[in-house]
Amino acid sequence: MTVDAGTEALARITFSIPRAPEPAAGLLRFEVAVAPSGPVMVTLPAATVPGAVDVQAFANLSAMLSPPTTADAKGGPTRHDLVVANQGNAPAGAALRSRADASQLGVRVEPPTLVVPGGGEAAATVEVTPATRRLIGGERTHDFCVIVEPEARQPFEVAGSYRQRPAVAHPVAWATAVVAVLGLIAAGAVLASINEPSRPAADPVAAGAPPLDSCPARGHVDMFGIRSIEPDEVANLPDTYTFLRVGADGCTPARFNPCEPVHYIQNAAAAPPFVADNVREAFRRLSRATGIEFVDEGLTDEAGRASAYVPERYGSRWAPILIVWEHFPAEQTSGRAQILGNTTIAREGDVVVSGRLRFNVDAYSNETTQAPIRAGFGPPTGSGTGPILRENITWGRIILHELAHIVGLGHTRDDAALMYPDAALHTSRPAEFMPPDLQGLRYLGTEAGCLTTPAPRPGVVFGA
């Protein structure tokens, strides 16, 4: 500005504080430097004027149950993890209580209160026990909910269910067995199981799963690979599962050896505090879907790598999956061109031996406010139907999608699946692997059988 001699001028400073975990509540200090300029001015030092903005505290809690549904045929308790996330900028307390039909279920929440840090998460255990044990009959589902009561805010509910299965899967077989036993007793037979241990009854859900296809990749190949897929291309994808890479036989998907632990490590130095836990939870969910054991090696300063064999860091073994949270170029963090993350793998033949994931810490969920993407795996059950839209994309959803790519799963045109290319159009609530995803993951995990892990060697690069 120009200020005439002996006069004053006014400048207005406007701050736009995002409704996000950062900056934290409290005084946000700043300085304004005023320096003379112009060809006739004597060189003078700048005047520095301090100031502060008082950022008001707020809390923004959401919660999810993992898993949302449990089942037990023995009448024993099952456990859920209740994860409460806070996208506010200050800690928030919440009381937890349950609601269920006491004649059917007992539900215990421990601890009964949580304090959730701003931009972070806290967890409680929900233990569900059926009121009575059922020997025969069909499967029954009992619903319950956990009520989260934030301080000075409206409570909200998180729905869950317990599938109670009979101890004896088939009543006809049970009745036949009773008749046979009575007949043996009448004949004076002595019933004993001395040499052969008892075997648990088969899980009727698992027993009802279709057998694995001998050529699972036939008609199930993602021809586009891991890249941004245009809307008109989605229609060319299968409406079930797909694989990213298929062997020379045209039938066998490339995958990890599911019978050995797969290790991973993260560089989360540039990330919000909650994302490392979101990654760990996503790997736990992938483990449940595939049977593969994923081993967390903690944090690293490794920022990138070209080869899957890094002996100077990891010794004479394949390097763990590397997950890096970083700032993407500005042109990849705006509008439709925004890139949330990307994935590459390294393989020897048809065996995946390592992977590399990059996530964009600057990605946002709202084009106008540029609010950062939230923690967790929402939106919660019961929050609506249809596409979740961009504002409800969470990091847990993105991470699950990319981890499925790491183990070999491709995209689908079924928008109810997590592997639908556009996360904003997903209809799944909360973010969980859905039937099309789970069908494909069967062929990439332990159910498909063991492989032989190739010996580590230099020169195995990513992207092959």
Order of alpha helices (4+ residues) and beta strands (2+ residues): beta-beta-beta-beta-beta-beta-beta-beta-beta-beta-beta-alpha-alpha-alpha-beta-alpha-beta-alpha-beta-beta-beta-alpha-alpha
